Amino acid sequence: MSNLFKKGVTALKSIFRKGDDTLQSALKKNGTGLDLHDVIKSSYKEDLRDDLGKDAGYIYDKDLSSSTEAFYYNPEKNKLVMSVRGTASLDDVKTDFEMLRGRLKDTDRYKRADTSLKKAKEKYSGYDTTITGHSLGSAISSRIASGNDKVISYNKAEVGGKKNKKEISIRDSGDIISGLGMFGSHTLTSGGRLSNPFDWFKSHNLKNIKNKGFIM
């Protein structure tokens, strides 16, 4: 009976989970050639930005960037990349609370990101734009993107959120923060257990996609 139950659970999961091959194909379509983990990580750590993507022809735009957003552009390929930081400060926690109330667009974090993206599009007019982020950063990315932007969200905080029409949504199987957005997402097996609260945080961690070869 136990084996039969496990087979049933596995079959049910397969309905909602898209394979890694499908994910890789979706990421690479009109892609930037940059590693997803590295780009998102740079939104948290500013000291990683200067060298990110140099070998692929990308240049870090320090003037447009801030502690919460990082911008890169490739003048040869006409590509613009924006990475939006997730929760990393007390102010971000306040933003999370406002998002729970359905008021993310009223927050300073959202307004700054939206304004920065508009300035970047004016500066790099005609460039293909890709926006990515983790957790809160994903939620902001989805909302500030226009219909022509490619959005790649990872473990997105899905509280009253929307999914951009060109959005690729990725989540880890044990992550409860992105649980409301599980349907239609590319779900990765992170080994997290819903019965263990400590695994909830582990499943939400950006490190889960490090060295996985997800080229965005």
C-alpha positions as a Markdown table, in Angstrom:
| # | Residue | x | y | z |
|---|---|---|---|---|
| 1 | Met | 0.0 | 0.0 | 0.0 |
| 2 | Ser | 2.9 | 2.3 | 0.9 |
| 3 | Asn | 4.5 | 1.8 | -2.6 |
| 4 | Leu | 1.2 | 2.4 | -4.3 |
| 5 | Phe | 0.7 | 5.7 | -2.4 |
| 6 | Lys | 4.3 | 6.8 | -3.3 |
| 7 | Lys | 3.6 | 6.1 | -7.0 |
| 8 | Gly | 0.4 | 8.1 | -6.8 |
| 9 | Val | 2.2 | 11.1 | -5.3 |
| 10 | Thr | 4.9 | 10.9 | -7.9 |
| 11 | Ala | 2.3 | 10.8 | -10.7 |
| 12 | Leu | 0.5 | 13.8 | -9.2 |
| 13 | Lys | 3.7 | 15.8 | -9.0 |
| 14 | Ser | 4.5 | 15.1 | -12.6 |
| 15 | Ile | 1.3 | 16.8 | -13.6 |
| 16 | Phe | 2.6 | 20.1 | -12.2 |
| 17 | Arg | 6.3 | 19.7 | -12.8 |
| 18 | Lys | 8.0 | 20.6 | -16.0 |
| 19 | Gly | 11.2 | 18.8 | -16.9 |
| 20 | Asp | 14.6 | 20.4 | -16.8 |
| 21 | Asp | 15.0 | 20.0 | -20.5 |
| 22 | Thr | 11.9 | 22.1 | -21.1 |
| 23 | Leu | 13.2 | 24.7 | -18.6 |
| 24 | Gln | 16.6 | 24.9 | -20.3 |
| 25 | Ser | 14.9 | 25.4 | -23.7 |
| 26 | Ala | 12.7 | 28.1 | -22.3 |
| 27 | Leu | 15.5 | 29.9 | -20.6 |
| 28 | Lys | 17.8 | 29.9 | -23.7 |
| 29 | Lys | 15.1 | 31.1 | -26.1 |
| 30 | Asn | 16.1 | 34.7 | -26.9 |
| 31 | Gly | 18.4 | 34.4 | -23.9 |
| 32 | Thr | 21.3 | 36.4 | -22.6 |
| 33 | Gly | 23.8 | 33.7 | -22.2 |
| 34 | Leu | 24.3 | 34.5 | -18.5 |
| 35 | Asp | 24.1 | 32.1 | -15.6 |
| 36 | Leu | 20.8 | 32.7 | -13.8 |
| 37 | His | 22.3 | 32.1 | -10.3 |
| 38 | Asp | 25.1 | 34.5 | -10.9 |
| 39 | Val | 22.9 | 37.3 | -12.2 |
| 40 | Ile | 20.4 | 37.0 | -9.3 |
| 41 | Lys | 23.3 | 36.7 | -6.7 |
| 42 | Ser | 24.7 | 40.0 | -8.0 |
| 43 | Ser | 21.6 | 41.8 | -6.9 |
| 44 | Tyr | 22.5 | 40.9 | -3.3 |
| 45 | Lys | 26.3 | 41.3 | -3.5 |
| 46 | Glu | 27.5 | 44.5 | -5.2 |
| 47 | Asp | 31.1 | 43.4 | -5.3 |
| 48 | Leu | 30.2 | 40.7 | -7.9 |
| 49 | Arg | 28.8 | 43.1 | -10.4 |
| 50 | Asp | 31.9 | 44.6 | -12.2 |
| 51 | Asp | 33.1 | 41.3 | -13.6 |
| 52 | Leu | 29.7 | 39.6 | -14.2 |
| 53 | Gly | 29.2 | 38.7 | -17.9 |
| 54 | Lys | 32.4 | 40.4 | -19.1 |
| 55 | Asp | 33.4 | 37.3 | -21.0 |
| 56 | Ala | 30.0 | 37.3 | -22.8 |
| 57 | Gly | 30.3 | 41.0 | -23.7 |
| 58 | Tyr | 28.2 | 42.5 | -20.9 |
| 59 | Ile | 28.9 | 45.8 | -19.2 |
| 60 | Tyr | 27.7 | 46.7 | -15.7 |
| 61 | Asp | 25.9 | 50.0 | -15.6 |
| 62 | Lys | 26.8 | 51.5 | -12.3 |
| 63 | Asp | 24.9 | 54.7 | -12.8 |
| 64 | Leu | 21.5 | 53.0 | -13.3 |
| 65 | Ser | 22.1 | 50.4 | -10.6 |
| 66 | Ser | 21.5 | 50.6 | -6.8 |
| 67 | Ser | 21.8 | 48.4 | -3.7 |
| 68 | Thr | 18.5 | 46.7 | -4.8 |
| 69 | Glu | 18.8 | 46.6 | -8.6 |
| 70 | Ala | 21.7 | 45.7 | -11.0 |
| 71 | Phe | 21.7 | 46.5 | -14.7 |
| 72 | Tyr | 23.9 | 45.0 | -17.4 |
| 73 | Tyr | 23.9 | 45.7 | -21.1 |
| 74 | Asn | 25.5 | 44.1 | -24.2 |
| 75 | Pro | 26.0 | 46.6 | -27.0 |
| 76 | Glu | 26.8 | 43.9 | -29.6 |
| 77 | Lys | 23.7 | 41.8 | -28.9 |
| 78 | Asn | 21.4 | 44.7 | -27.9 |
| 79 | Lys | 20.6 | 43.0 | -24.6 |
| 80 | Leu | 19.6 | 44.7 | -21.4 |
| 81 | Val | 19.5 | 42.7 | -18.1 |
| 82 | Met | 18.0 | 43.8 | -14.8 |
| 83 | Ser | 18.3 | 41.8 | -11.6 |
| 84 | Val | 16.1 | 42.8 | -8.6 |
| 85 | Arg | 17.1 | 41.9 | -5.1 |
| 86 | Gly | 14.9 | 39.9 | -2.7 |
| 87 | Thr | 14.4 | 40.5 | 1.0 |
| 88 | Ala | 17.7 | 41.5 | 2.7 |
| 89 | Ser | 16.9 | 44.3 | 5.1 |
| 90 | Leu | 14.3 | 45.5 | 7.6 |
| 91 | Asp | 12.9 | 47.8 | 5.0 |
| 92 | Asp | 12.4 | 44.8 | 2.7 |
| 93 | Val | 10.5 | 43.0 | 5.5 |
| 94 | Lys | 8.2 | 46.0 | 5.6 |
| 95 | Thr | 7.8 | 45.7 | 1.9 |
| 96 | Asp | 6.9 | 42.1 | 2.3 |
| 97 | Phe | 4.2 | 43.0 | 4.8 |
| 98 | Glu | 2.8 | 45.6 | 2.4 |
| 99 | Met | 2.7 | 42.9 | -0.3 |
| 100 | Leu | 0.7 | 40.7 | 2.0 |
| 101 | Arg | -1.8 | 43.5 | 2.1 |
| 102 | Gly | -1.9 | 43.8 | -1.6 |
| 103 | Arg | 0.0 | 47.1 | -1.7 |
| 104 | Leu | 3.3 | 46.2 | -3.2 |
| 105 | Lys | 2.9 | 48.9 | -5.9 |
| 106 | Asp | 2.6 | 51.6 | -3.1 |
| 107 | Thr | 6.1 | 50.7 | -1.7 |
| 108 | Asp | 9.3 | 52.6 | -2.2 |
| 109 | Arg | 11.0 | 49.4 | -3.3 |
| 110 | Tyr | 8.5 | 48.9 | -6.1 |
| 111 | Lys | 8.6 | 52.6 | -7.2 |
| 112 | Arg | 12.4 | 52.7 | -7.3 |
| 113 | Ala | 12.6 | 49.6 | -9.4 |
| 114 | Asp | 9.9 | 50.8 | -11.8 |
| 115 | Thr | 11.6 | 54.1 | -12.2 |
| 116 | Ser | 15.0 | 52.6 | -12.7 |
| 117 | Leu | 13.7 | 50.2 | -15.4 |
| 118 | Lys | 12.0 | 53.1 | -17.3 |
| 119 | Lys | 15.3 | 55.0 | -17.2 |
| 120 | Ala | 17.2 | 52.0 | -18.5 |
| 121 | Lys | 14.8 | 51.5 | -21.4 |
| 122 | Glu | 15.2 | 55.1 | -22.4 |
| 123 | Lys | 19.0 | 54.8 | -22.2 |
| 124 | Tyr | 19.1 | 51.5 | -24.1 |
| 125 | Ser | 16.2 | 52.0 | -26.5 |
| 126 | Gly | 15.5 | 49.1 | -28.8 |
| 127 | Tyr | 17.4 | 46.6 | -26.6 |
| 128 | Asp | 15.7 | 43.2 | -25.6 |
| 129 | Thr | 15.0 | 43.4 | -21.9 |
| 130 | Thr | 15.3 | 40.5 | -19.5 |
| 131 | Ile | 14.3 | 41.0 | -15.8 |
| 132 | Thr | 15.0 | 38.5 | -13.1 |
| 133 | Gly | 14.8 | 38.2 | -9.3 |
| 134 | His | 14.4 | 36.0 | -6.3 |
| 135 | Ser | 11.5 | 36.0 | -3.9 |
| 136 | Leu | 10.4 | 39.6 | -3.3 |
| 137 | Gly | 12.6 | 40.5 | -6.3 |
| 138 | Ser | 10.6 | 38.2 | -8.5 |
| 139 | Ala | 7.3 | 39.7 | -7.4 |
| 140 | Ile | 8.6 | 43.2 | -8.2 |
| 141 | Ser | 10.1 | 42.0 | -11.6 |
| 142 | Ser | 6.7 | 40.6 | -12.7 |
| 143 | Arg | 4.9 | 43.8 | -12.0 |
| 144 | Ile | 7.3 | 46.3 | -13.5 |
| 145 | Ala | 7.8 | 44.3 | -16.7 |
| 146 | Ser | 6.0 | 45.3 | -19.9 |
| 147 | Gly | 4.5 | 42.8 | -22.3 |
| 148 | Asn | 7.6 | 42.6 | -24.4 |
| 149 | Asp | 10.0 | 41.9 | -21.5 |
| 150 | Lys | 11.2 | 38.5 | -20.7 |
| 151 | Val | 10.8 | 37.7 | -16.9 |
| 152 | Ile | 12.6 | 34.9 | -15.1 |
| 153 | Ser | 11.3 | 34.5 | -11.5 |
| 154 | Tyr | 12.8 | 32.2 | -8.9 |
| 155 | Asn | 10.9 | 31.2 | -5.8 |
| 156 | Lys | 8.6 | 34.2 | -6.3 |
| 157 | Ala | 6.6 | 35.5 | -3.4 |
| 158 | Glu | 3.1 | 34.9 | -4.9 |
| 159 | Val | 0.8 | 37.0 | -2.8 |
| 160 | Gly | -1.9 | 38.5 | -5.1 |
| 161 | Gly | 0.7 | 38.5 | -7.9 |
| 162 | Lys | 0.5 | 38.2 | -11.6 |
| 163 | Lys | 2.4 | 36.3 | -14.2 |
| 164 | Asn | 3.9 | 38.2 | -17.0 |
| 165 | Lys | 3.0 | 36.7 | -20.4 |
| 166 | Lys | 6.7 | 36.1 | -21.2 |
| 167 | Glu | 7.5 | 34.9 | -17.6 |
| 168 | Ile | 9.4 | 31.8 | -16.8 |
| 169 | Ser | 8.6 | 30.8 | -13.3 |
| 170 | Ile | 10.9 | 28.5 | -11.3 |
| 171 | Arg | 10.4 | 27.2 | -7.8 |
| 172 | Asp | 11.8 | 24.6 | -5.5 |
| 173 | Ser | 9.5 | 21.8 | -4.5 |
| 174 | Gly | 9.8 | 22.4 | -0.7 |
| 175 | Asp | 9.4 | 26.1 | -0.8 |
| 176 | Ile | 6.2 | 27.4 | 0.8 |
| 177 | Ile | 6.8 | 31.0 | 0.0 |
| 178 | Ser | 6.4 | 30.4 | -3.7 |
| 179 | Gly | 3.8 | 27.7 | -3.1 |
| 180 | Leu | 0.9 | 29.7 | -4.3 |
| 181 | Gly | 2.6 | 29.9 | -7.7 |
| 182 | Met | 3.3 | 26.2 | -8.1 |
| 183 | Phe | 0.8 | 25.7 | -11.0 |
| 184 | Gly | 2.5 | 26.3 | -14.3 |
| 185 | Ser | 5.9 | 26.7 | -12.7 |
| 186 | His | 9.0 | 24.7 | -13.5 |
| 187 | Thr | 9.4 | 22.9 | -10.1 |
| 188 | Leu | 12.8 | 21.7 | -9.1 |
| 189 | Thr | 13.5 | 18.9 | -6.6 |
| 190 | Ser | 15.3 | 20.6 | -3.7 |
| 191 | Gly | 14.8 | 17.8 | -1.2 |
| 192 | Gly | 12.8 | 20.0 | 1.1 |
| 193 | Arg | 10.2 | 18.5 | 3.3 |
| 194 | Leu | 6.9 | 20.3 | 4.1 |
| 195 | Ser | 6.9 | 18.5 | 7.5 |
| 196 | Asn | 10.1 | 20.3 | 8.5 |
| 197 | Pro | 10.0 | 24.1 | 8.9 |
| 198 | Phe | 13.8 | 24.3 | 8.7 |
| 199 | Asp | 13.6 | 22.9 | 5.2 |
| 200 | Trp | 11.2 | 25.6 | 4.1 |
| 201 | Phe | 14.0 | 28.2 | 4.4 |
| 202 | Lys | 16.5 | 25.8 | 2.8 |
| 203 | Ser | 14.2 | 25.3 | -0.2 |
| 204 | His | 13.8 | 29.0 | -0.7 |
| 205 | Asn | 17.6 | 29.6 | -0.8 |
| 206 | Leu | 19.2 | 30.9 | -3.9 |
| 207 | Lys | 22.0 | 28.4 | -3.5 |
| 208 | Asn | 19.8 | 25.7 | -4.8 |
| 209 | Ile | 20.4 | 26.7 | -8.4 |
| 210 | Lys | 24.1 | 27.4 | -8.0 |
| 211 | Asn | 26.2 | 25.4 | -10.5 |
| 212 | Lys | 23.1 | 23.9 | -12.1 |
| 213 | Gly | 23.8 | 25.3 | -15.5 |
| 214 | Phe | 20.6 | 27.4 | -15.8 |
| 215 | Ile | 21.6 | 29.8 | -18.6 |
| 216 | Met | 19.1 | 32.6 | -18.9 |
